[in-house]
Amino acid sequence: MPIPTTNTDRLHGLIRQEITQRKEEGCRVEGFAERLAAAGKQYDALMDVYRDLMELPVAPDFPYAEPSDLEAIRAARPDGPRTLPDPESWGEAQWRDKFAGAWLGRCVGCALGKPFETGPFVYGTADAPPWKHVYRWLEGADAWPIRGYVPAQSRAADEYGLVLNPQGMDSTREHIRFMETDDDIRYPVLALKLLEEKGLDFDAWDIGRIWHRHLPVSLTYTAELQAYVNAWTIGIPAKGDPLSAEKLEWVRTHLNPYREWIGAQIRADGLAYAAAGKPELAAELAWRDASFSHVKNGVYGEMFVAAMIAAAFVTADPEEIVRIGLSEIPASSRLAHAVKQAVDIARTADDPLQLAARLHEAFGEYHPIHTINNAALVVAALVYGKGDFEQSIGMAVLGGWDTDCNGATVGSILGAALGAKQLPESWTAPLRDTMHAEIPGFHPIAISECAARSYETFRRQRAELGH
């Protein structure tokens, strides 16, 4: 099922990234960089390199076991609560406040990180890691420590040549009036639409269907873009297609070296909200979603975050939330090992700058948009912040890498844990209860309406499961 590819420069870049991906998956890739260079821009030669690369086995001494199917994932996970008991004193008002907090927290964290989602703040430079550039901008704007949205101007522009994300200026302190459109907002919206249409009865192909109906390809990136195009090329199979599993494996892997990057991890929220208090269910819904475009740690990232969000609706202890998240992914995975290391680092850090530096030292070998390093930063922000909303989202964004994604995830978790009434008004009021998503029916929409509709999907799944 080959995709016709005439842009050999792009193909060369994909294969170069695939060499890194296969190495991270535990394959021995010696000699492939030289073969890639020798192939030049010849399509057939490039594809020969690619096919050989994809046929490599995982080395027998690779210390991790990382399945992608749900049954094997569950067999490799540690013990966990799976479902948490409802607080006995809660009524509808308390639940609704939690859903409002989750949506608001996600929007706040995303808006805080969005101006930094570019250049040196994500990738760093030869003279400084990304977190240091984030600090330089804030310090140069007299906005350190973080107590509000990112100032649009900073002395760091002249001193270090730093420039904010031009597509994030509506999220700066001087201009913010709503949650501007972002992929961290579009995917929770699409998950909400999916649950409203199908309830819990959906699979990975339904993810592709709803993307093709409502999400322009121009708004997809990395793994999502490649899976989107792959599925469009071969056509989404009908229910009962005997080749469905084989086609799905091809869609999520073919020319997709981004299959362990952060894209799936940022898609967890809309599904997890519907499974509030049920981390196992949240992780399963996330697995179905992630399996359309990701494998291994790319899948675990969404399952881990989904389980944490579901747990946060019932428990506010950050370390307990992290433990519950870990209970839904393989203990033998790179992600689980990184999360545990991040917890240890966060417990012993003296201040946010030291914490950021230590995280980059520990996980800096990964691409800035990878699942593992960004999940580690999310966990460190939660543990270090000890439940303080402002300190936690600030730490998530200070760390650099995927700033808006990490701010959004931490904001979502703590928003669910604290509820809307406990979120600082200085953070929530500037959004004016308004969100733009570039999805029909959600551009603009009240954040409170999304929260109310998520609450209804939560009620319906409980009825569906006979809670």
C-alpha positions in Angstrom: 0.0 0.0 0.0 2.6 2.6 -1.0 1.9 6.3 -0.9 3.2 7.9 -4.2 5.9 10.3 -3.0 7.5 12.7 -5.4 9.0 15.0 -2.8 12.3 13.1 -2.2 13.6 15.9 0.1 10.7 15.2 2.4 11.1 11.5 2.1 14.8 11.8 3.0 13.9 13.8 6.1 11.3 11.2 7.2 13.8 8.4 6.8 16.4 10.3 8.7 13.9 10.8 11.6 13.0 7.1 11.3 16.6 6.1 12.0 16.3 7.9 15.3 12.9 6.4 16.0 14.1 2.9 15.3 17.1 3.4 17.5 14.9 4.6 20.4 12.7 1.5 19.9 15.7 -0.6 20.6 16.9 -1.5 17.0 20.5 -1.5 15.9 20.7 1.1 13.2 24.5 1.2 12.5 25.2 1.9 8.8 21.8 3.3 8.0 22.8 7.0 8.1 25.5 6.2 5.5 23.0 4.2 3.4 20.6 7.2 3.5 23.3 9.6 2.4 24.3 7.3 -0.4 20.7 7.1 -1.6 20.7 10.8 -2.3 17.4 11.9 -3.9 16.6 8.6 -5.7 13.1 7.5 -4.7 13.7 3.7 -5.2 16.9 3.8 -3.3 15.4 5.8 -0.5 12.5 3.3 -0.2 14.9 0.4 -0.1 16.6 2.0 2.9 13.2 2.6 4.5 11.9 -0.9 4.1 15.1 -2.4 5.5 14.9 0.0 8.4 11.3 -1.0 9.2 12.2 -4.7 9.1 14.8 -4.4 11.9 14.1 -6.5 15.0 14.4 -5.0 18.5 17.7 -6.0 19.9 17.6 -8.9 22.4 19.4 -6.8 25.1 16.9 -3.9 24.9 15.8 -3.5 28.5 12.2 -2.5 27.9 9.1 -4.4 26.8 6.6 -2.2 25.0 3.5 -3.8 23.4 0.9 -1.7 21.6 -2.2 -3.9 21.9 -4.5 -3.3 24.9 -4.5 -6.8 26.3 -0.7 -6.9 26.4 -0.5 -3.4 27.9 -2.9 -4.4 30.7 -0.9 -7.6 31.4 2.3 -5.5 31.8 0.8 -2.7 34.0 1.1 -2.6 37.8 -1.7 -2.9 40.3 -4.1 0.1 40.4 -7.5 1.2 41.6 -9.1 1.0 38.1 -12.2 2.8 39.4 -12.3 5.3 42.3 -15.3 5.6 44.7 -17.4 8.8 44.4 -17.0 11.2 47.3 -20.2 10.5 49.3 -21.0 14.2 49.9 -20.9 15.3 46.3 -24.0 16.3 44.3 -24.4 17.6 40.8 -23.0 21.1 41.6 -19.7 19.6 42.8 -19.4 17.5 39.7 -20.2 20.4 37.4 -17.6 22.6 39.1 -15.0 19.9 38.4 -15.8 19.8 34.7 -15.7 23.6 34.5 -12.4 23.5 36.3 -10.9 20.9 33.9 -11.9 22.9 30.7 -10.8 26.2 32.2 -7.6 24.8 33.5 -6.7 23.4 30.1 -7.4 26.7 28.4 -5.4 28.7 30.9 -2.4 26.4 30.7 -2.5 26.3 26.9 -2.8 30.1 26.7 0.2 30.6 29.0 2.4 28.3 26.9 1.2 29.3 23.4 3.4 32.4 22.9 6.5 30.3 23.6 5.6 27.6 21.1 8.3 28.5 18.7 12.1 28.4 17.9 14.5 28.8 20.9 11.8 28.3 23.5 11.1 24.8 22.1 14.4 23.7 20.6 16.9 25.7 22.5 20.1 27.1 20.8 23.8 26.3 20.8 24.3 28.6 23.8 21.2 27.8 25.9 18.5 25.1 26.4 14.9 26.1 25.8 14.0 26.6 29.4 16.7 29.3 29.8 15.2 31.3 26.9 11.8 31.1 28.5 13.3 32.4 31.7 15.2 35.1 29.8 12.0 36.4 28.2 10.1 36.5 31.4 13.0 38.1 33.4 13.5 40.6 30.7 9.8 41.5 30.9 9.9 41.8 34.7 7.5 38.9 34.8 9.5 36.4 36.8 8.4 34.5 38.7 5.3 33.6 36.6 2.2 35.3 38.0 0.3 35.9 34.8 0.2 35.5 31.1 3.3 36.1 29.0 4.1 39.8 28.3 4.3 40.6 24.6 7.5 42.7 25.0 10.8 41.9 26.7 14.3 43.2 26.8 15.3 39.7 25.8 14.2 40.5 22.2 17.1 42.9 21.9 19.5 41.1 24.2 19.1 37.6 22.8 17.2 38.0 19.5 14.1 36.2 20.9 10.8 36.4 19.2 7.5 35.0 20.5 5.2 32.8 18.4 3.4 35.1 16.0 0.4 32.7 16.1 0.2 33.1 19.9 0.1 36.8 20.3 -3.6 36.7 21.2 -2.6 34.8 24.3 -0.1 37.4 25.6 -0.9 39.5 28.7 -1.7 42.6 26.7 -4.1 41.0 24.2 -5.7 37.9 25.7 -9.5 38.1 25.4 -10.4 34.4 24.7 -8.7 31.1 24.3 -7.4 31.3 20.8 -7.5 28.3 18.4 -4.9 25.6 19.0 -4.5 21.8 18.5 -4.6 21.4 22.2 -8.1 22.8 22.1 -9.3 21.2 18.8 -8.7 17.6 19.9 -10.7 17.8 23.2 -13.5 19.4 21.1 -13.4 16.5 18.6 -13.4 14.0 21.4 -16.5 15.7 22.8 -18.2 15.5 19.4 -17.3 11.8 19.1 -18.7 10.9 22.5 -21.9 12.9 21.8 -22.4 11.0 18.5 -21.3 7.5 19.5 -21.0 7.3 23.2 -18.5 4.6 24.2 -19.1 2.6 21.1 -16.1 3.8 19.0 -12.8 2.4 17.7 -9.6 3.8 16.2 -11.1 4.1 12.7 -13.9 6.3 14.1 -11.1 8.7 15.1 -10.0 8.9 11.4 -13.6 9.3 10.3 -14.3 12.3 12.6 -11.0 13.9 11.6 -11.8 13.6 7.9 -15.2 15.1 8.5 -14.3 18.0 10.8 -10.6 18.6 10.9 -8.8 20.2 7.9 -5.6 18.4 7.1 -3.8 21.8 7.3 -4.5 21.7 11.1 -2.7 18.4 11.6 0.9 17.9 12.3 3.6 15.2 12.6 1.9 11.8 13.6 -1.6 13.1 13.1 -0.8 14.5 9.7 0.8 11.2 8.5 -2.0 9.0 9.8 -4.6 11.4 8.4 -3.0 11.1 4.9 -2.3 7.4 5.1 -6.0 6.7 6.0 -7.2 9.0 3.3 -5.0 7.2 0.8 -6.2 3.7 1.4 -9.7 4.6 2.6 -11.1 3.9 6.0 -12.3 0.3 5.9 -16.0 -0.7 6.5 -17.0 -2.4 9.7 -16.0 -6.1 9.6 -13.2 -5.7 7.0 -11.0 -8.7 7.6 -7.9 -6.6 6.8 -8.9 -3.9 9.3 -6.1 -4.6 11.8 -3.4 -4.8 9.1 -4.6 -1.6 7.5 -4.6 0.2 10.9 -1.0 -0.9 11.6 0.0 0.5 8.2 -1.8 3.8 8.8 -0.1 4.5 12.1 3.4 3.4 11.1 3.9 4.0 7.3 6.3 6.9 6.9 5.4 8.0 10.4 8.5 8.4 12.4 6.5 10.6 14.8 4.5 7.7 16.2 5.9 8.1 19.7 5.7 11.9 19.7 3.4 14.0 21.9 0.4 14.2 19.5 -1.7 11.5 21.1 -0.9 12.7 24.6 -2.6 16.0 24.0 -5.8 14.2 22.8 -6.6 12.6 26.1 -8.7 15.2 27.8 -12.0 15.1 26.1 -12.2 11.4 26.5 -10.9 11.4 30.1 -13.5 13.9 31.2 -16.3 11.4 30.3 -14.5 8.8 32.4 -14.1 10.9 35.5 -13.2 8.7 38.5 -12.5 5.7 36.2 -8.8 5.7 35.3 -9.0 2.2 33.6 -11.9 3.3 31.4 -10.2 6.6 30.6 -7.0 4.7 29.6 -9.0 2.4 27.4 -10.7 5.2 25.6 -7.3 6.9 25.1 -5.8 3.7 23.8 -8.5 3.5 21.1 -7.8 7.1 20.1 -4.1 6.9 20.2 -4.0 3.7 18.2 -5.0 5.5 15.0 -1.7 7.4 14.8 0.7 6.1 17.5 2.3 3.0 18.9 4.2 2.0 22.1 5.1 5.1 24.2 3.0 7.3 22.0 0.0 5.3 23.0 1.1 5.1 26.6 1.4 8.9 26.8 -2.3 9.3 26.1 -3.3 6.5 28.4 -1.2 7.8 31.2 -2.5 11.4 30.9 -6.1 10.1 30.6 -5.8 8.0 33.7 -4.4 11.0 35.6 -7.2 13.3 34.5 -9.8 10.7 35.4 -8.2 10.3 38.9 -7.9 14.0 39.4 -11.7 14.4 39.5 -11.7 12.4 42.7 -8.3 12.9 44.3 -6.3 16.2 44.5 -3.0 14.6 45.6 -0.5 15.1 42.7 1.7 12.1 43.6 -1.4 9.9 44.0 -2.6 11.1 40.6 0.7 10.2 39.0 0.7 6.8 40.7 -2.7 6.1 39.3 -1.6 7.2 35.8 1.4 4.8 36.0 -0.9 1.9 37.0 -2.5 2.0 33.5 0.7 1.7 31.4 3.4 -1.0 31.2 5.9 -0.8 34.1 8.5 -2.1 31.6 8.2 0.9 29.3 10.6 3.8 28.7 7.7 6.2 29.7 7.2 4.5 33.1 10.9 4.7 33.9 11.1 8.3 32.8 8.0 9.3 34.9 9.5 7.7 38.0 12.8 9.5 37.4 11.0 12.8 37.0 9.2 12.3 40.3 12.5 11.8 42.1 14.0 14.9 40.4 11.0 17.0 41.3 11.1 15.9 45.0 14.7 17.0 45.4 14.7 20.2 43.3 15.5 23.4 45.2 13.8 25.8 42.8 12.1 25.9 39.3 15.2 26.8 37.4 17.2 24.0 38.9 14.3 21.6 38.2 14.2 22.6 34.6 17.9 22.2 34.2 17.9 18.7 35.7 15.0 17.6 33.6 16.8 18.7 30.4 19.9 16.9 31.6 17.9 13.7 32.1 15.7 13.8 29.1 17.2 16.2 26.6 18.2 13.5 24.1 14.6 13.2 23.0 13.1 15.4 20.3 11.4 18.5 21.9 8.0 17.2 20.7 8.4 13.6 21.9 6.1 12.0 24.4 8.6 10.9 27.0 10.4 14.1 27.9 7.2 16.2 27.8 5.4 13.7 30.0 8.3 13.8 32.4 8.0 17.6 32.5 4.3 17.4 33.2 4.8 15.0 36.1 7.6 17.1 37.5 5.4 20.2 37.4 2.6 18.4 39.2 4.9 17.0 41.9 6.9 20.1 42.4 3.8 22.3 42.4 2.1 20.3 45.2 -1.3 21.2 44.0 -0.7 24.9 43.6 -2.3 25.8 40.2 -0.2 28.8 39.3 3.1 27.3 40.4 2.4 24.0 38.5 1.3 25.5 35.1 4.2 28.0 35.4 6.7 25.1 35.9 5.2 23.2 33.0 5.7 26.2 30.7 9.1 27.2 32.1 10.5 23.8 31.1 10.3 24.7 27.4 9.8 21.9 24.8 6.1 21.7 23.9 5.1 24.6 26.1 1.4 25.0 25.3 0.8 21.2 25.4 2.4 20.8 28.8 0.7 23.9 30.3 -2.6 22.6 29.0 -2.2 19.1 30.4 -1.1 20.3 33.8 -3.9 22.9 33.8 -6.5 20.2 32.9 -5.4 17.9 35.7 -5.3 20.5 38.4 -8.5 22.1 37.1 -10.3 18.8 37.6 -8.7 18.4 41.0 -9.5 21.8 42.3 -12.7 22.7 40.5 -13.4 26.0 38.8 -14.2 27.9 42.0 -10.7 27.4 43.3 -8.9 28.5 40.2 -7.4 32.0 40.5 -9.7 34.5 38.8 -6.6 36.4 37.6 -6.0 33.5 35.3 -9.6 32.5 34.3 -11.2 36.0 33.9 -9.1 37.1 30.9 -10.5 34.3 28.9 -14.0 35.7 29.2 -15.5 32.2 29.0 -14.8 32.1 25.3 -12.9 29.6 23.2 -12.1 29.4 19.5 -11.3 25.9 18.0 -11.8 26.2 14.2 -14.2 23.3 14.4 -17.8 23.8 13.2 -20.0 24.7 16.1 -17.0 25.5 18.3 -15.7 28.7 16.9 -16.4 30.5 19.1 -18.1 28.7 22.0 -18.4 29.3 25.7 -15.9 27.3 27.7 -18.7 26.7 30.2 -20.8 25.1 27.5 -18.1 22.6 26.7 -17.9 21.8 30.4 -21.6 21.3 30.6 -21.6 19.0 27.6 -18.7 17.0 28.9 -20.6 16.6 32.1 -23.5 15.2 30.1 -21.3 12.7 28.4 -20.0 11.7 31.8 -23.6 11.1 33.0 -24.4 9.1 29.9 -21.5 6.8 30.1 -22.3 6.0 33.7 -25.9 5.2 32.7 -24.5 3.1 29.8 -22.3 1.1 32.1 -24.9 0.8 34.8 -23.1 2.8 37.4 
